[in-house]
Structures are given as C-alpha cells and as structure tokens.
Amino acid sequence: MGFLMKPASAKTANPSTVFIDRWRDSGAGERANCQPFLLELCDLIGVARPDPTRNDDRLNLYVFERTVIYPRAYGAVSTGRIDLYKRGCFVLEAKQGCDQPPASAPSTTRIRRGTAVRGGAYWERTMQEARIQAETYARALPPWEGWPPFLIVVDVGHSIELFADFSLSGTRYSHFPDQSSSRILLEDLVRPKIRTLLAKVWTTPIDLDPARQPARDTSPLPRLAARQRSKRAMTLDAVSQPA
C-alpha cells in the first residue's frame, strides 16, 4: 500500500524582499518599467492604485500621465505629462538609470543606456533636473487645484527622493525630512517605518508637516514642578493624619 508524503511547509515570502529582488536588476527602461514599478509599490505600502484616466482632467485626481500645459518663451506653450499625480498629495517624476555602463555587444543587439549610470555626477544632475521638471509641472496645474505638498523623484528600481513644501506656496520645496535622508533606496523599503512614511505621502501628506507635530517639552522645570506638587501633597496628608 502506498503512502502520501506530507508537503514541506513553505515559508511565507516577505513582500518587501520579493519586491526588492524583483526590481533590483531592472534598468534603462523608464517607459516600460515606470508604471509597473509604481503599481507594485502602491501594493507594497498598502495604498490604492491610481485610477483610470478620464477625458476631463478636472476628474483626474489620481492618475498616470496627467496632462499639463505650461508657457514657453515668445508666447508658445508646451504640453507635459506628469508620470504620476495625486491631487493634494504629490507630483511624481520618474527616470531610470542603470548600475553600470553597458557592455559591448554585437551590432544586432540593442543595449539600453537609460538616464545615466547611477551614482555618478551626471546621474545626480539628471535627478536634479527631474526635480525641476516636477516643480514645473506642479506650477502648470490649474490654480484651483493648489500646490501639492510633495514632489517625488524616482529612479525606477533604485531610489525614491522626497521634497516637501508644507506652506503650499510652491516656493519652498526642500529635501524631506532633511537632505541626508530624503533619498530612499530600494533596499530601504524592507523597513516598516519607510513604508509607513511613503503611505502617508500618498494619503495624508499634511500629517507629515513638522509644524503639526506636538512639541516635546524637554525642559526639567515642568518635571520639577510636578515633583514639588507631589511632595507638598504628601506633606499635607501627613499633617492631616491624627496622631
């Protein structure tokens, strides 16, 4: 009589690790990779995916390729497309570089170069230009839509960089939370704190305004006063007790 083998218990894969492994080797394909990357990022951080685009931009609150029209020199105008837009939250501009220069290949093989080789001076300049492009698109939005609190610059499969202006004036976009930690690398997404931060950028960005955070009183005076009140109360209790 035969017997059945018990299947080995499979470990549940960590979604963050799966995401990182899937996108780590992608490169030099912004147009092909941008939307799949962002859709899967939304799933990872637990937010809704963008909506289908409608024929009336007034209704396109959260979409890929949001159209904007902005002035150029000599009265000309240009049409731009925001890679991902969410009204009241962010304008996102995406690029995709590569980790190393393309190797030589036969003439019949196409080698993609992408935006730039990551980590170099030209790549940094390209990321700065992407930020300027995002700000230009934010400026081109209809005035009644207001300025988004965040600009996001993405190198698909490599980094996500945040800039914030909580004044909503469009004049104070700066690294968020600061220059040293505004760039989130792909591997950082394994940290729950980073995923929570991105989820707030997507859903309740104004809650990240430092001015709205309750101030922590580090002065020793309130604690000293509390101890004095407690000591005084204990003294009064002792006096009121019958002998």
DRENTINU-114598 format. One line per 8 residues: number of its first residue (from 1); their letters; for each residue x, y, z of N, C-alpha, C. Coordinates in nm, 3 decimals. Last residue first. Layout:
% residues N
NUM = A = X,Y,Z,X,Y,Z,X,Y,Z ~ ...;
% end
This chain:
% residues 243
243 = APQSVADL = -0.273,6.192,6.531,-0.153,6.140,6.599,-0.184,6.004,6.662 ~ -0.436,6.190,6.208,-0.438,6.204,6.355,-0.317,6.137,6.419 ~ -0.317,6.360,5.921,-0.339,6.234,5.987,-0.341,6.254,6.138 ~ -0.238,6.604,5.818,-0.381,6.587,5.848,-0.411,6.455,5.917 ~ 0.031,6.575,5.771,-0.012,6.669,5.874,-0.156,6.642,5.916 ~ 0.030,6.396,5.556,0.092,6.354,5.683,0.045,6.444,5.797 ~ -0.092,6.548,5.358,-0.157,6.426,5.405,-0.103,6.383,5.540 ~ 0.101,6.745,5.328,-0.033,6.783,5.378,-0.106,6.661,5.429;
235 = TMARKSRQ = 0.307,6.591,5.219,0.327,6.660,5.346,0.194,6.696,5.409 ~ 0.198,6.509,4.975,0.233,6.408,5.074,0.249,6.470,5.212 ~ 0.177,6.757,4.848,0.055,6.682,4.878,0.082,6.576,4.984 ~ 0.445,6.822,4.821,0.360,6.907,4.904,0.233,6.833,4.944 ~ 0.529,6.624,4.642,0.588,6.628,4.776,0.501,6.709,4.871 ~ 0.378,6.696,4.416,0.358,6.566,4.478,0.410,6.564,4.622 ~ 0.483,6.948,4.363,0.341,6.937,4.398,0.314,6.804,4.467 ~ 0.748,6.875,4.305,0.722,6.961,4.419,0.576,6.953,4.463;
227 = RAALRPLP = 0.711,6.725,4.072,0.764,6.659,4.192,0.737,6.741,4.317 ~ 0.617,6.925,3.903,0.530,6.811,3.935,0.579,6.740,4.060 ~ 0.840,7.091,3.889,0.717,7.143,3.949,0.625,7.029,3.989 ~ 1.015,6.920,3.754,1.048,6.965,3.889,0.924,7.014,3.961 ~ 0.886,6.897,3.508,0.903,6.778,3.588,0.934,6.814,3.734 ~ 0.900,7.166,3.417,0.770,7.103,3.443,0.782,6.979,3.529 ~ 1.195,7.195,3.410,1.109,7.273,3.500,0.972,7.209,3.522 ~ 1.349,7.066,3.222,1.333,6.999,3.353,1.234,7.071,3.443;
219 = STDRAPQR = 1.229,7.048,2.884,1.276,7.129,2.997,1.255,7.055,3.129 ~ 1.126,6.926,2.670,1.243,6.861,2.732,1.297,6.941,2.850 ~ 0.833,6.868,2.537,0.892,6.960,2.633,1.006,6.887,2.705 ~ 0.772,6.826,2.202,0.812,6.757,2.324,0.884,6.855,2.416 ~ 0.493,6.932,2.015,0.628,6.959,2.064,0.654,6.882,2.192 ~ 0.319,6.745,1.776,0.321,6.800,1.913,0.464,6.816,1.961 ~ 0.338,6.851,1.439,0.373,6.750,1.538,0.374,6.813,1.676 ~ 0.303,7.050,1.262,0.181,6.992,1.317,0.211,6.886,1.423;
211 = APDLDIPT = 0.550,7.111,1.170,0.483,7.213,1.250,0.355,7.159,1.314 ~ 0.620,6.898,1.005,0.676,6.905,1.141,0.606,7.006,1.229 ~ 0.383,6.729,0.823,0.435,6.863,0.847,0.490,6.871,0.990 ~ 0.254,6.495,0.785,0.399,6.487,0.799,0.463,6.624,0.824 ~ -0.007,6.551,0.733,0.024,6.499,0.867,0.174,6.490,0.892 ~ -0.011,6.605,0.468,-0.003,6.719,0.559,0.027,6.674,0.701 ~ -0.047,6.354,0.343,0.086,6.417,0.347,0.097,6.532,0.445 ~ -0.206,6.100,0.346,-0.226,6.215,0.437,-0.096,6.293,0.451;
203 = TWVKALLT = -0.131,5.940,0.112,-0.267,5.951,0.163,-0.292,6.075,0.250 ~ 0.137,5.935,0.029,0.031,5.900,-0.067,-0.109,5.937,-0.018 ~ 0.273,5.989,0.260,0.291,6.080,0.146,0.178,6.058,0.046 ~ 0.195,5.761,0.402,0.143,5.892,0.443,0.161,5.995,0.332 ~ 0.341,5.568,0.267,0.195,5.557,0.269,0.133,5.690,0.309 ~ 0.601,5.648,0.329,0.553,5.662,0.192,0.400,5.653,0.185 ~ 0.601,5.582,0.606,0.625,5.719,0.561,0.569,5.740,0.420 ~ 0.566,5.306,0.594,0.464,5.389,0.657,0.477,5.534,0.614;
195 = RIKPRVLD = 0.807,5.235,0.477,0.682,5.207,0.406,0.568,5.290,0.464 ~ 0.982,5.312,0.680,0.991,5.376,0.549,0.862,5.354,0.471 ~ 0.908,5.141,0.888,0.898,5.285,0.908,0.901,5.360,0.774 ~ 0.970,4.882,0.792,0.830,4.925,0.805,0.814,5.076,0.819 ~ 1.219,4.828,0.553,1.192,4.885,0.686,1.048,4.932,0.695 ~ 1.252,4.761,0.295,1.234,4.649,0.387,1.196,4.699,0.526 ~ 1.318,4.985,0.159,1.176,4.951,0.166,1.150,4.830,0.253 ~ 1.587,5.013,0.129,1.527,5.072,0.249,1.381,5.033,0.265;
187 = ELLIRSSS = 1.652,4.918,-0.121,1.669,4.827,-0.007,1.607,4.881,0.121 ~ 1.610,5.151,-0.277,1.523,5.035,-0.292,1.531,4.943,-0.170 ~ 1.645,5.448,-0.074,1.695,5.348,-0.168,1.603,5.227,-0.169 ~ 1.534,5.769,-0.052,1.506,5.633,-0.004,1.554,5.535,-0.111 ~ 1.651,6.075,0.029,1.657,5.973,-0.078,1.643,5.834,-0.018 ~ 1.654,6.223,0.257,1.541,6.241,0.166,1.538,6.136,0.056 ~ 1.857,6.234,0.443,1.770,6.116,0.444,1.650,6.128,0.351 ~ 2.001,6.467,0.419,2.075,6.342,0.434,1.988,6.218,0.425;
179 = QDPFHSYR = 1.816,6.675,0.405,1.897,6.643,0.287,1.965,6.508,0.298 ~ 1.509,6.565,0.558,1.626,6.652,0.551,1.713,6.601,0.436 ~ 1.285,6.417,0.499,1.276,6.513,0.609,1.397,6.605,0.620 ~ 1.305,6.628,0.214,1.225,6.583,0.328,1.267,6.442,0.368 ~ 1.441,6.919,0.064,1.453,6.777,0.096,1.372,6.743,0.220 ~ 1.186,7.158,-0.038,1.319,7.122,0.011,1.320,6.974,0.047 ~ 1.001,7.415,-0.172,1.028,7.271,-0.178,1.172,7.243,-0.136 ~ 0.893,7.672,-0.159,0.982,7.626,-0.052,1.008,7.475,-0.057;
171 = TGSLSFDA = 0.701,7.757,-0.331,0.828,7.831,-0.331,0.930,7.774,-0.234 ~ 0.445,7.662,-0.317,0.524,7.626,-0.433,0.661,7.692,-0.439 ~ 0.286,7.692,-0.102,0.306,7.812,-0.184,0.384,7.781,-0.311 ~ 0.247,7.515,0.101,0.161,7.504,-0.017,0.169,7.627,-0.105 ~ 0.401,7.482,0.317,0.335,7.612,0.308,0.235,7.614,0.192 ~ 0.527,7.246,0.287,0.402,7.242,0.363,0.334,7.379,0.368 ~ 0.690,7.100,0.059,0.662,7.241,0.086,0.526,7.246,0.154 ~ 0.944,6.851,0.004,0.818,6.897,0.061,0.812,7.047,0.072;
163 = FLEISHGV = 1.066,6.570,-0.166,1.080,6.714,-0.143,0.944,6.765,-0.098 ~ 1.226,6.253,-0.184,1.114,6.335,-0.141,1.154,6.480,-0.120 ~ 1.304,5.988,-0.404,1.351,6.107,-0.333,1.234,6.202,-0.307 ~ 1.385,5.662,-0.437,1.268,5.749,-0.430,1.310,5.869,-0.346 ~ 1.571,5.427,-0.642,1.556,5.527,-0.536,1.427,5.605,-0.551 ~ 1.551,5.184,-0.807,1.673,5.225,-0.738,1.646,5.319,-0.621 ~ 1.331,5.134,-0.963,1.410,5.020,-0.919,1.535,5.056,-0.842 ~ 1.350,5.445,-1.116,1.275,5.319,-1.107,1.368,5.204,-1.070;
155 = DVVILFPP = 1.399,5.708,-0.937,1.478,5.631,-1.032,1.425,5.489,-1.018 ~ 1.176,5.971,-0.876,1.201,5.827,-0.869,1.301,5.785,-0.977 ~ 1.080,6.231,-0.680,1.166,6.197,-0.793,1.208,6.051,-0.777 ~ 0.804,6.416,-0.583,0.873,6.289,-0.569,0.953,6.264,-0.697 ~ 0.688,6.683,-0.390,0.742,6.642,-0.518,0.819,6.513,-0.493 ~ 0.406,6.761,-0.181,0.527,6.683,-0.211,0.558,6.680,-0.360 ~ 0.179,6.920,-0.163,0.282,6.933,-0.058,0.412,6.860,-0.092 ~ 0.079,7.085,-0.467,0.090,6.962,-0.386,0.197,6.979,-0.279;
147 = WGEWPPLA = -0.108,7.384,-0.489,0.024,7.321,-0.495,0.023,7.193,-0.414 ~ -0.435,7.390,-0.651,-0.339,7.415,-0.545,-0.207,7.343,-0.566 ~ -0.645,7.388,-0.821,-0.603,7.259,-0.767,-0.502,7.276,-0.654 ~ -0.675,7.645,-0.909,-0.774,7.597,-0.814,-0.738,7.459,-0.757 ~ -0.469,7.675,-1.101,-0.456,7.735,-0.967,-0.555,7.679,-0.865 ~ -0.373,7.378,-1.275,-0.468,7.488,-1.258,-0.462,7.544,-1.116 ~ -0.017,7.323,-1.300,-0.150,7.277,-1.262,-0.245,7.396,-1.249 ~ 0.233,7.424,-1.336,0.142,7.428,-1.450,0.002,7.378,-1.417;
139 = RAYTEAQI = 0.371,7.368,-1.107,0.338,7.508,-1.134,0.233,7.520,-1.245 ~ 0.412,7.098,-1.146,0.327,7.141,-1.036,0.281,7.286,-1.056 ~ 0.591,7.109,-1.363,0.459,7.050,-1.382,0.363,7.093,-1.270 ~ 0.808,7.225,-1.231,0.749,7.292,-1.346,0.608,7.240,-1.371 ~ 0.867,7.025,-1.047,0.820,7.155,-0.998,0.755,7.235,-1.110 ~ 0.954,6.825,-1.222,0.836,6.802,-1.137,0.778,6.933,-1.086 ~ 1.182,6.952,-1.324,1.072,6.918,-1.413,0.943,6.894,-1.334 ~ 1.339,6.963,-1.096,1.296,7.089,-1.160,1.178,7.063,-1.252;
131 = RAEQMTRE = 1.377,6.687,-1.061,1.307,6.765,-0.958,1.255,6.896,-1.017 ~ 1.521,6.633,-1.291,1.390,6.570,-1.274,1.310,6.643,-1.167 ~ 1.755,6.768,-1.235,1.671,6.815,-1.346,1.531,6.756,-1.338 ~ 1.849,6.603,-1.032,1.816,6.743,-1.002,1.725,6.801,-1.110 ~ 1.895,6.372,-1.182,1.794,6.369,-1.075,1.753,6.511,-1.034 ~ 2.101,6.467,-1.345,1.975,6.424,-1.406,1.864,6.418,-1.302 ~ 2.300,6.505,-1.158,2.248,6.621,-1.230,2.113,6.588,-1.294 ~ 2.345,6.240,-1.084,2.297,6.336,-0.985,2.237,6.458,-1.053;
123 = WYAGGRVA = 2.442,6.142,-1.331,2.317,6.090,-1.275,2.259,6.186,-1.172 ~ 2.679,6.285,-1.350,2.575,6.308,-1.450,2.440,6.255,-1.401 ~ 2.825,6.181,-1.135,2.788,6.323,-1.135,2.675,6.350,-1.235 ~ 2.698,5.851,-1.041,2.791,5.945,-1.100,2.739,6.088,-1.098 ~ 2.491,5.693,-0.950,2.598,5.728,-0.857,2.697,5.829,-0.911 ~ 2.414,5.514,-1.249,2.381,5.558,-1.114,2.504,5.588,-1.030 ~ 2.440,5.639,-1.565,2.494,5.538,-1.474,2.480,5.591,-1.332 ~ 2.121,5.751,-1.695,2.264,5.769,-1.665,2.308,5.654,-1.578;
115 = TGRRIRTT = 1.882,5.664,-1.827,1.907,5.804,-1.794,2.055,5.833,-1.775 ~ 1.970,5.402,-2.063,1.890,5.466,-1.960,1.929,5.611,-1.938 ~ 2.089,5.226,-2.239,2.175,5.307,-2.153,2.096,5.375,-2.041 ~ 2.052,4.904,-2.378,1.989,5.024,-2.322,2.086,5.097,-2.229 ~ 2.153,4.765,-2.675,2.188,4.781,-2.534,2.129,4.912,-2.484 ~ 2.055,4.537,-2.917,2.036,4.673,-2.865,2.067,4.674,-2.716 ~ 2.242,4.355,-3.147,2.182,4.357,-3.013,2.174,4.501,-2.963 ~ 2.381,4.368,-3.377,2.240,4.331,-3.389,2.167,4.335,-3.255;
107 = SPASAPPQ = 2.639,4.413,-3.305,2.565,4.525,-3.364,2.416,4.495,-3.377 ~ 2.708,4.261,-2.986,2.700,4.258,-3.133,2.612,4.371,-3.186 ~ 2.840,4.474,-2.725,2.752,4.369,-2.773,2.753,4.370,-2.925 ~ 2.993,4.591,-2.423,2.991,4.583,-2.569,2.907,4.463,-2.611 ~ 2.781,4.687,-2.149,2.893,4.613,-2.206,2.882,4.612,-2.358 ~ 2.684,5.003,-2.017,2.652,4.885,-2.097,2.778,4.819,-2.153 ~ 2.797,5.090,-1.687,2.793,5.118,-1.831,2.763,4.991,-1.909 ~ 2.564,5.012,-1.420,2.698,5.012,-1.478,2.688,5.040,-1.627;
99 = DCGQKAEL = 2.302,5.049,-1.342,2.405,5.037,-1.240,2.547,5.040,-1.293 ~ 2.098,5.308,-1.489,2.150,5.172,-1.485,2.268,5.169,-1.389 ~ 1.789,5.492,-1.449,1.928,5.477,-1.489,1.968,5.331,-1.494 ~ 1.490,5.634,-1.515,1.554,5.507,-1.480,1.693,5.501,-1.539 ~ 1.250,5.859,-1.365,1.357,5.829,-1.460,1.402,5.687,-1.432 ~ 0.952,6.037,-1.289,1.031,5.914,-1.287,1.136,5.913,-1.398 ~ 0.785,6.251,-1.071,0.860,6.242,-1.197,0.956,6.123,-1.188 ~ 0.484,6.334,-0.920,0.595,6.239,-0.925,0.655,6.236,-1.065;
91 = VFCGRKYL = 0.330,6.545,-0.696,0.366,6.529,-0.838,0.489,6.441,-0.841 ~ 0.091,6.488,-0.429,0.224,6.493,-0.490,0.217,6.500,-0.642 ~ -0.159,6.581,-0.289,-0.055,6.496,-0.230,0.081,6.515,-0.297 ~ -0.353,6.715,-0.419,-0.342,6.739,-0.276,-0.234,6.658,-0.209 ~ -0.384,6.459,-0.659,-0.421,6.595,-0.616,-0.416,6.606,-0.464 ~ -0.125,6.289,-0.781,-0.236,6.275,-0.688,-0.266,6.411,-0.629 ~ 0.033,6.158,-1.068,-0.018,6.276,-0.997,-0.128,6.234,-0.902 ~ 0.308,6.049,-1.245,0.201,6.009,-1.153,0.162,6.131,-1.072;
83 = DIRGTSVA = 0.419,6.195,-1.462,0.426,6.049,-1.458,0.322,5.990,-1.364 ~ 0.258,6.444,-1.637,0.309,6.406,-1.505,0.307,6.254,-1.496 ~ 0.340,6.579,-1.938,0.263,6.471,-1.876,0.332,6.432,-1.744 ~ 0.292,6.891,-2.117,0.370,6.793,-2.043,0.279,6.687,-1.984 ~ 0.300,7.105,-2.384,0.219,7.008,-2.312,0.311,6.908,-2.244 ~ 0.371,7.454,-2.409,0.409,7.314,-2.423,0.315,7.227,-2.341 ~ 0.339,7.758,-2.595,0.303,7.672,-2.483,0.348,7.529,-2.513 ~ 0.474,8.086,-2.670,0.446,7.946,-2.702,0.406,7.870,-2.576;
75 = GYARPYIV = 0.554,8.342,-2.609,0.411,8.313,-2.613,0.375,8.170,-2.649 ~ 0.831,8.342,-2.588,0.767,8.405,-2.704,0.622,8.364,-2.720 ~ 0.882,8.035,-2.404,0.924,8.167,-2.450,0.842,8.211,-2.572 ~ 0.590,7.872,-2.263,0.731,7.876,-2.304,0.762,8.017,-2.353 ~ 0.355,7.760,-2.015,0.405,7.857,-2.113,0.553,7.839,-2.142 ~ 0.197,7.436,-2.006,0.273,7.543,-1.941,0.336,7.632,-2.048 ~ -0.038,7.196,-1.922,0.006,7.289,-2.027,0.076,7.405,-1.959 ~ -0.057,6.850,-1.843,-0.049,6.989,-1.801,0.002,7.072,-1.918;
67 = TREFVYLN = -0.206,6.534,-1.786,-0.166,6.636,-1.881,-0.163,6.774,-1.816 ~ -0.085,6.253,-1.618,-0.176,6.368,-1.609,-0.122,6.480,-1.699 ~ 0.021,5.990,-1.608,0.025,6.071,-1.730,-0.078,6.184,-1.729 ~ -0.194,5.823,-1.374,-0.071,5.829,-1.452,-0.090,5.927,-1.567 ~ -0.386,5.983,-1.113,-0.370,5.913,-1.240,-0.225,5.916,-1.287 ~ -0.610,6.123,-0.942,-0.502,6.031,-0.906,-0.477,5.940,-1.025 ~ -0.802,6.290,-1.048,-0.745,6.323,-0.918,-0.620,6.242,-0.885 ~ -0.948,6.392,-1.296,-0.829,6.307,-1.286,-0.751,6.343,-1.160;
59 = LRDDNRTP = -1.145,6.570,-1.332,-1.182,6.448,-1.262,-1.063,6.354,-1.242 ~ -1.038,6.764,-1.484,-1.090,6.805,-1.354,-1.125,6.684,-1.268 ~ -0.987,6.646,-1.726,-0.879,6.650,-1.627,-0.926,6.697,-1.491 ~ -1.187,6.427,-1.882,-1.195,6.559,-1.820,-1.092,6.564,-1.708 ~ -1.167,6.165,-1.956,-1.147,6.266,-2.061,-1.157,6.408,-2.009 ~ -0.963,5.983,-1.714,-1.091,6.022,-1.777,-1.066,6.135,-1.875 ~ -0.757,5.704,-1.630,-0.769,5.844,-1.673,-0.904,5.867,-1.741 ~ -0.812,5.492,-1.347,-0.808,5.512,-1.492,-0.825,5.660,-1.526;
51 = DPRAVGIL = -0.615,5.563,-1.048,-0.741,5.542,-1.120,-0.719,5.548,-1.270 ~ -0.347,5.390,-0.874,-0.405,5.503,-0.948,-0.531,5.463,-1.024 ~ -0.421,5.181,-0.584,-0.355,5.207,-0.711,-0.419,5.326,-0.781 ~ -0.408,5.260,-0.234,-0.482,5.230,-0.357,-0.397,5.259,-0.480 ~ -0.148,5.120,-0.025,-0.235,5.229,-0.070,-0.303,5.188,-0.200 ~ 0.061,4.958,0.082,-0.077,4.946,0.128,-0.167,5.061,0.092 ~ 0.312,4.934,-0.008,0.293,5.028,0.103,0.147,5.035,0.147 ~ 0.273,4.742,-0.212,0.366,4.716,-0.103,0.340,4.806,0.017;
43 = DCLELLFP = 0.097,4.864,-0.392,0.057,4.741,-0.321,0.144,4.719,-0.198 ~ 0.263,5.072,-0.478,0.137,5.102,-0.409,0.089,4.980,-0.330 ~ 0.459,4.921,-0.607,0.495,4.999,-0.488,0.369,5.033,-0.408 ~ 0.316,4.829,-0.823,0.358,4.732,-0.723,0.403,4.801,-0.595 ~ 0.284,5.074,-0.957,0.167,4.995,-0.919,0.203,4.896,-0.808 ~ 0.550,5.145,-1.003,0.469,5.226,-0.913,0.342,5.153,-0.869 ~ 0.632,4.941,-1.183,0.702,4.963,-1.057,0.614,5.038,-0.958 ~ 0.455,4.975,-1.402,0.453,4.852,-1.322,0.521,4.868,-1.186;
35 = QCNAREGA = 0.538,5.246,-1.478,0.406,5.219,-1.423,0.397,5.086,-1.349 ~ 0.821,5.211,-1.554,0.772,5.309,-1.457,0.638,5.269,-1.396 ~ 0.909,5.039,-1.755,0.910,4.994,-1.616,0.842,5.086,-1.517 ~ 0.903,5.155,-2.009,0.846,5.022,-1.990,0.824,4.988,-1.843 ~ 1.026,5.402,-1.967,0.892,5.398,-2.025,0.825,5.264,-2.001 ~ 1.280,5.329,-1.852,1.182,5.412,-1.782,1.042,5.394,-1.836 ~ 1.499,5.139,-1.860,1.372,5.119,-1.929,1.261,5.198,-1.866 ~ 1.738,5.107,-1.719,1.742,5.164,-1.854,1.614,5.140,-1.931;
27 = GSDRWRDI = 1.660,4.814,-1.522,1.737,4.933,-1.556,1.716,4.977,-1.698 ~ 1.644,4.569,-1.259,1.583,4.643,-1.370,1.667,4.767,-1.400 ~ 1.739,4.439,-1.039,1.817,4.428,-1.162,1.755,4.500,-1.281 ~ 1.545,4.493,-0.839,1.685,4.531,-0.821,1.763,4.533,-0.953 ~ 1.287,4.404,-0.853,1.319,4.529,-0.922,1.467,4.565,-0.918 ~ 1.274,4.163,-0.712,1.214,4.172,-0.845,1.265,4.292,-0.923 ~ 1.385,4.220,-0.466,1.452,4.126,-0.555,1.401,4.137,-0.698 ~ 1.188,4.397,-0.368,1.326,4.442,-0.388,1.399,4.350,-0.486;
19 = FVTSPNAT = 0.963,4.228,-0.354,0.961,4.350,-0.435,1.103,4.395,-0.469 ~ 1.052,4.034,-0.171,1.011,3.995,-0.307,1.015,4.115,-0.400 ~ 1.090,4.194,0.053,1.204,4.127,-0.008,1.173,4.084,-0.150 ~ 0.826,4.271,0.101,0.928,4.373,0.075,1.048,4.311,0.004 ~ 0.693,4.029,0.154,0.659,4.108,0.034,0.764,4.212,-0.001 ~ 0.853,3.735,0.240,0.837,3.874,0.282,0.807,3.959,0.160 ~ 0.684,3.428,0.195,0.784,3.524,0.149,0.752,3.663,0.200 ~ 0.636,3.183,0.429,0.573,3.294,0.360,0.678,3.397,0.323;
11 = KASAPKML = 0.771,2.861,0.375,0.777,2.988,0.446,0.712,3.098,0.363 ~ 0.597,2.560,0.355,0.664,2.669,0.284,0.661,2.795,0.368 ~ 0.649,2.240,0.466,0.587,2.369,0.498,0.667,2.481,0.433 ~ 0.626,1.981,0.228,0.710,2.062,0.317,0.642,2.196,0.342 ~ 0.356,1.751,0.234,0.429,1.860,0.169,0.509,1.940,0.270 ~ 0.395,1.414,0.312,0.347,1.543,0.359,0.425,1.655,0.290 ~ 0.324,1.159,0.087,0.425,1.243,0.150,0.362,1.375,0.194 ~ 0.135,0.869,0.135,0.137,1.008,0.088,0.245,1.083,0.162;
3 = FGM = 0.194,0.537,0.023,0.178,0.636,0.129,0.192,0.774,0.068 ~ 0.056,0.214,-0.086,0.139,0.333,-0.096,0.116,0.429,0.019 ~ 0.086,-0.119,0.000,0.000,0.000,0.000,0.089,0.124,0.000;
% end
